[in-house]
Amino acid sequence: MALVVTATLLVPATPASAAGQPVTICFKVGEIGGRPIFDCHTIVLPEFKPKPIGPVECLSCPPVFDLWDRIDPEKRFEYLDRLGQGLSLLGEAAQAVDPVKAKHLRELATETFRSSAKLLGGSDVKLGQVGWADLKNEKFHGDPDPQPSLVASGENLAIGLGLMQKALGDPEPEPNIAAAMARFDQAYKDLGTLFAG
């Protein structure tokens, strides 16, 4: 059984897209036999000079968000996968040169975040912990001294999902959607800070 699921939503570079630096981020979905299951996504960030950001024992390990929720474990992968897809789309929108394409990608990201929140039903989501995914050795390295931008990114993702959940049951959802998207935008910027140092 595959313990790592990778979802990439990168569109091939076109004249309407700026370059950008693809990075990998992961969500911890659960465990099987004591081994972590990760759902990993490629996010395009503004260009930066690459540097190792993981722990000494795994300098190339991608960052991991371990979110706490009360959702049925069978639905956990799907909501986390959509959350990662939303972040991927935000990255594409941020790097798009064509404003029409950027708007379209942002609308897709908004809808993807909404569908993630819908899968949660009434479950709260909070950031449990952050760490690093050792994909080669199938290990999760918890971070005893987490980088502030990684923690901030995870907290903004959780708050954004909560706001999107409020929007689902609101006859006037736009303010909550706008507030949720501001949190997701900040989570994306926090990742840029993490990788750019």
N, C-alpha and C positions, 0 to 999 in steps of 0.2 A: 504494500500500500504506500502510495506517495505521501510523504510527510510534509512536503513543501508544495504549495500551489502558487504559481506565478501568474499574475494577470497583467498584461501590458496593453495599454490603450494608446500607444504613441502613433500619431499619424506621420507618415513619411514626410520629410522636409519638403516644402513647396515654397514658391515665392511668397505666399501669404503667411508663412511661418518663419519666425526668427530661429536662430540656432538655439542653443540652450544646453544645459548639462543634465543628462539623465542620471538619476540616482534611484536606489532601491530603498523602499521602506516596507516594513512588515507589521502584521497584526498577529498576535498569538491567539489562535482559535481554540486550542485545547491541548490535550495530551492523549497519546495512545501508548500504553505500556511504559509510561514514564518518559516518553520522548515527546517533545513539543511539536505541535502542528502549526505551521506558519502560513499565512496568506500574504504573499508579497506582491508589491506593485511598483511600477516604474513611474516616477514623477519627474517632469522636466523643470529644472530650476534655472534661474539666470546664470550665465557663465560665471564660474569661479575657479580658483586654483585648487585642484584636488589635494587633500591632505588626509592622513589617517584619522578617523574619529572614534573608532571602536576601542575596546580594552586592549591592553598589551598582548593578551593571549589570542586576540582575534581582531587585528587592526582593520581588516577589510569587511568586518561583519556589519550588515545593515542594521539601522535602529529598529526597535520593536516597541509597539504599543500593546500593553496588556490591559484591556478594558474590562471593568467589572460590570456585569449585568445579570439579570435573572431570566434571561431568555432561554427557551428550549435549545439545548446544545445543537440540535439538528438545524436550527435556523441561524445559529451564531455565524457560521461561515458565510451565509448569504448576506446578512446585514453588514458584516465587516468587509466583504468583497465589494459591495456597492459603495461603502464608505471610501475604500481605496480607489475605486473607479472614479468617484467624484473628485478626489484629490488629483488624480491623473488628468481629468478634464480641466480642472482649474489651472494646472500647470500649462496645459496646451493653450488655454485661453490667454494666460498671462504672457505667453511667448508669441502669440499670433500677431502679425503685423497688420493684417486686414481687420479693421474694426467690425465688419459684418461677421467674419468668421469667429472673432473673439466673442462677440455677443452670442452667437449660436452655441459655441462651446460652453459658455457660462450658463446658458439656459439648460443645456444638457446636464451640466454639473449640478445645477439646482434641483432638477428633476431626479437625478440619481441620489442625491442626499435625501430628498423627500422619500424616495422608495426605501432607502436604508432605514430611515426613522419609522416608516410605516411597519416594517417587519418587526420592530421592537415591541409593537403593541403598547402596553402601558409600562414596560420595564424601564427603570432608571438606568442610566449609563454613567459610570464614573471612571476616571483613570485609576487603575489598580497600581501598575508599576510600568516603568520603562526599562529597556535593556537593549541587548544586542543579539541578533540571530546568527548563530554559528550554523549556517546551512549545510556545510560540508560534514560536520560531526553531529548534526541533529541535536544541538544544545541551545538552551536559552541562558544567556549571561545577564542576570539581574545587575543593575547598576547601583552600587551602594552609595555612590556620590554622583547622582545624575546631573547631566548638563542642563542648566536652566531652560535653554531654548527647546530641548527635547521634551521636558516636562510641560512647558507652556504649550507646545504644539498639541500634545495629548489632551491637556485640559481643555483647550479650545475646541478640539474635535468632539469631546464629550459634551461640552456646553452647547455647541452647535447642533448636535443631535437632539438634545433636550428642547431647544428652541424650535427645531423643525417638528418635533412631536407636538408641541403646543399649537403650531400652525395647522396641523392636520385636523384638529377638532374645533378650530376657530372660524366663525362665519366671516371674519375679516383677517385672513391669514397673512396678508402682506407685511405688516410690521415684524411679525415673528420670523418670516422668511428672510427679510432683509437683515435682521439681527443675527440669524443663524449663518447667513452667507458672510457677514462681517467676521464672525468667529472662524469660519472655514478659511477665509482669506488670511486671517491672522495665523492660523495653524500652518498654512502654506508658507507665509513669510518667516515663521519661526523655524521651519525646516531649512529655509535658505540661510538663516543665521547659523544654524547648526553646522551645515556642510561648508559654508564659506568661512567659518571661524571668526 
